Amino acid sequence: MTEGSLILAPLRGVTIRCFRETFAAEIAAAGFTEAVTPFITANAGVDPLKDREIGNWLIGELANGRMSGGREGLVSAAGETHRGTGLGDAAGETHRGTVLGGAAGETHRGTVLVTPQFIGKDPGALRYCLKRIKSVGYTTADLNCGCPFPMVRNKGRGSGILRTPNVLRQMMEVGCEVMGPGNFSIKARLGVDRTDELLKLMPLINEFPLRHLTIHARTAKQMYEGACDWTAGEKVVAAARVPVVLNGDLEVVLGSAAFGCVASLGCSPETGGGTGRMIGRSFVRALGARPDSRELLLRYIAASQRELSGDRPVLGRMKELLSYWKEIPYWSRRWNLLKICRSVDELRAAI
């Protein structure tokens, strides 16, 4: 990982495959070098290639005969060809590629790596999942050790895995073995109840040749409320012998004039440590603050309609995105109407 890397965070229901494809140009222009998928379940009997985040685009593209140039090129729904050195998604999401494509006719030079994230506690299931994604060209993977929701952590998954060091060890062993040294990462909270839990696990984590450790500087009990504890985060950074990526209310300047909304976002941690930064919510909100945000939303509606069946799932997806935009003046004036729309046509008229 390059010093100063900017990674798009996995936001379940938001930074999904369709989002990344639709806003590929904006993601590249904002300066991201990597995007992590919302988590995919690593359970026995589950094939990750059937997950919408991973497999449907590959199966669909091959079945429709729309893939061109082998692994060097992929024709998108808009008719552009996106070339790279790995597999790509239908609208320009590339794995170690050299071009990220956005709207029709737009391309942005850069390399945006897509890293699948898994959640689970079964080393055998994780092994199977990692082998499956490697078979279609993915070169990196991440383990979710930070999901704060009680229904997840109480089952020993997500942040709950921090309470079972032996399971964490087995999962890291499998990840580093299957993906190879320097290709497997983990994303964790500071702890479940206390901010020193991850720190106590650093001797274990340091045993493995991880690509990096991403630290969200809150406890699981905090969920997404309250302030990040960067004092505790600094202690983890100091103890780490692996690269560290910081996450949680970060101040990051996004892109340039090409992005359309250059802003310093959030509050900066005091620590100067860490190899990179991971942000999600700030970028999503910044999209809504752009002067062309209405056009961006219309583009996302159209892409979602091509993917989903019926108005209800499209509306659900749009309202999830708009919930991040509702404090922005243009959208706050429309939020009360937008959230009660019952059809996609109503939604289009309301925006």
C-alpha positions, -999 to +999 in steps of 0.1 A: +000+000+000+013+034-009+017+060+018-013+083+019-037+059+001-073+069+002-098+040+005-136+040+000-152+025+030-177-004+029-211+011+038-237-017+037-266-007+013-247+024+001-212+018-014-225-013-032-214-026-066-240-005-085-229+026-066-193+020-074-201+014-110-224+044-114-200+068-097-168+053-110-156+085-125-164+105-093-146+079-072-115+082-093-116+120-094-119+122-057-085+104-054-095+070-042-070+042-048-091+014-035-127+005-026-137-022-001-170-040-007-197-042+019-192-075+037-200-108+022-210-137+045-183-164+048-205-193+059-203-230+050-222-237+018-222-200+007-207-194-027-194-158-029-196-157-067-234-158-063-233-126-042-244-094-060-211-078-049-189-104-066-205-128-090-235-117-109-217-092-131-192-119-142-218-145-149-241-120-166-214-105-187-201-139-199-236-152-205-245-121-226-213-123-246-205-087-238-170-093-225-143-083-249-105-086-250-103-113-223-091-099-191-078-068-208-111-052-217-148-051-207-176-035-226-200-017-203-237-011-206-230+023-220-208+008-247-174+020-234-145-004-232-125-004-200-091-018-201-070-030-173-047-058-161-074-076-142-111-084-142-134-055-145-171-047-137-198-038-162-194+000-157-157+003-152-149-011-118-115-026-123-092-049-103-057-035-106-068-019-138-055+013-154-087+031-164-118+038-143-148+047-166-178+067-155-207+081-175-208+075-213-176+088-229-158+097-196-127+080-184-103+088-156-067+075-155-059+058-122-058+025-105-087+016-082-084-017-065-116-035-054-112-056-023-139-080-012-146-080+025-158-111+043-175-116+077-176-148+096-159-171+121-155-203+102-119-207+088-129-235+064-157-213+050-133-184+046-108-206+028-134-217+003-146-181-003-111-167-008-102-195-033-134-187-052-127-150-055-091-157-065-103-179-093-120-149-110-091-125-106-093-108-072-059-104-056-068-089-022-094-096+005-104-082+039-119-096+071-146-076+089-136-075+126-156-043+133-193-047+125-209-032+157-244-045+155-254-067+184-271-093+163-237-098+145-212-094+173-231-116+198-226-145+174-189-139+174-187-123+140-177-087+131-164-070+162-174-101+182-143-119+169-121-096+190-134-116+220-121-149+205-084-145+198-080-182+188-107-178+161-091-145+149-058-163+147-072-191+125-090-166+102-058-146+097-038-178+091-062-188+064-064-153+049-026-149+046-021-185+034-048-184+006-043-148-006-006-147+001+016-125+023+007-088+020-027-095+003-050-100+033-062-073+056-085-068+086-108-040+097-115-036+134-129-015+161-109-004+191-129-030+210-164-041+219-168-024+253-134-009+260-109+010+238-080-012+249-092-045+235-076-042+201-044-029+216-041-061+237-045-082+205-017-064+187+010-090+196-012-116+179-020-094+149+017-085+144+025-122+139+009-121+105+021-105+072-011-085+068-016-060+040-028-036+066-050-032+097-078-007+094-087+009+127-122+025+133-115+045+164-147+037+182-159+008+203-186-015+190-209-003+218-206+032+205-220+021+171-216+053+150-223+077+178-200+099+199-164+109+192-136+087+180-109+080+206-077+089+187-057+088+219-065+051+220-060+049+183-025+063+186-015+035+210-026+009+185-007+026+157+024+027+179+021-010+187+014-020+151+041-038+131+019-039+101+007-010+079-023+009+095-052+026+078-073+050+099-111+052+097-137+073+116-146+110+112-115+118+093-106+151+077-098+144+041-096+167+011-113+150-017-100+153-052-097+184-073-119+205-096-125+172-115-145+159-085-167+189-085-168+194-047-134+199-030-139+200+007-122+193+040-145+169+058-150+157+093-125+162+122-089+152+119-073+127+144-043+140+163-022+111+153+000+115+122+004+077+120-011+053+095-003+044+060-037+055+046-071+068+053-105+051+048-136+073+044-172+065+034-199+088+048-180+120+040-176+110+004-213+100+001-223+133+016-199+152-007-217+137-037-249+153-025-233+187-021-221+188-057-240+213-080-248+183-103-261+161-075-296+159-090-281+145-123-260+121-103-291+108-085-310+104-118-280+084-132-281+061-101-319+056-104-315+045-141-286+021-132-306+006-103-337+001-125-315-018-149-304-041-121-335-044-099-370-055-105-398-032-096-400+002-079-398-009-043-361-020-042-351+010-063-369+034-039-353+017-009-318+021-024-324+058-033-339+066+001-308+050+018-286+073-002-307+103+003-307+098+041-270+108+039-279+140+019-309+152+039-288+178+059-276+194+026-297+225+019-310+215-016-320+180-003-332+190+031-359+211+015-371+180-004-365+153+021-400+152+037-415+146+002-388+123-011-390+099+019-427+092+012-425+087-025-442+055-036-430+051-071-398+059-091-417+084-112-428+102-081-392+103-069-379+117-102-406+144-101-397+153-065-360+158-071 
